[in-house]
Amino acid sequence: MVVIDGSYGEGGGQVLRTALTLATLTGQPTRIERIRAGRQKPGLRPQHLAAVRAAAAVCGARLEGDELGSQALAFIPGGPPCAGQYAFDVTETAHGGSAGSVSLVLQTVLLPLALAEGDSHLTLRGGTHAPWAPSVSYLEHVFLPLAAQMGVRAQVELVRWGFYPAGGGEIQVRIGGRKGPLRPIVLTERGELQRMWGTAVVMNLPSHIPQRMAVRAHNKLAEAGLRAQVEPRRLNGAGPGAGIFLFAEYGQALAGFTAYGRQGLPAERVAETACEELLAHHRSGAPADPHVADQLVLPMVLAEGESYVSTSQVSQHLLTNVWVVQQFLVRGIRVEGEPGTPGTLIVM
């Protein structure tokens, strides 16, 4: 049995999700201990528990410790991942509490289903745009297009937005099954900037708020000599929420940056936060933003051949993800660069 210390490195849910993905793909019985031990609310939260049960459903795994708040989990796969139709609701898992991210559930089962025989269809309900997780918009515009270059075939339809904590969102995901081994990726040059764009969105809040976010983002980027089309949108849904989602498309790369509003924080400051992260990345000259670098670790180690991804910032998420992979797979994988500085992820 592979035993994983869930408090290692960044010590968050990423350790759990990566371990679940690799346990599902390799068939290795796995025990994860001290899950999120250093967090304010340690153990399994709703999105983590939903991811556990999703991974178990995909491979018929036997579970021990699969309950909210559990800090230890045994995951014993029952067979290889099986394609099919699945539905998972993070809101139900929360038992009336805050709804976690559907993106994190999708990330857990995406590669097992993409490498299974046959096509799959997922219905995921819960938070589509939540802090501390990639938004569905980010997956749609950054991660999935890059993963598609490696042979991962997946399409996401955002049926209904759901902001944290109320959730109430829904996505439909179609995942094409295996068409051969995944291809390596070389992402060391980004090419010329093609365009910048984004969306400023609120739910159940006044329409002037997204307008203010959009105007401030446009002006902030214009001050740096960059043109961006930022669309304001107002939606109705399960609960209030606000956020801005900015994207940059280069000749060979994609990047995305997000900031969420909260009570007492001016709309203009929300926009500035996302712009500042985008500008820092743009000025670095690197192709991969810090978030997509750690998300590409798994497809890179599962691909045949050598992969290289240069990022504007080596994150603790990236280093932690690499460590978890090393507990399951014998692959030459390393990160050149110090935390907080530009670096390159290399898989040999």
Buried (B, 14 or more C-beta within 10 A) or exposed (E): EBEBBBBBBBBBBBBBBBBBBBBBBBBBBBBBBBBBBEEEEBBBBBBBBBBBBBBBBBBBBEBEBBEBEBBBBBBBBEEBBBBBEBEBBBBBBBEEEBBBBBBBBBBBBBBBBBBBEEBBBBBBBBBBBBBEBBBBBBBBBBBBBBBEBBBBBBEBEBBEBBBBBBBBBBBEBEBBBBEEEBBBBBBBEBEEBEEBBBBBBBBBBEEEBBBBBBBBBBBBBEEEEBEBEBEBBBBEBBBBBBBBBBBBBBEBBBBBBBBBBEEEEEBBEBBBBBBEBBBBBBEBEBBBBBBBBBBBBBBBBBBEEEBBBBBBBBBBBBBBBBBBBEBBBEBEBEBEBEEEEBBBBBBE
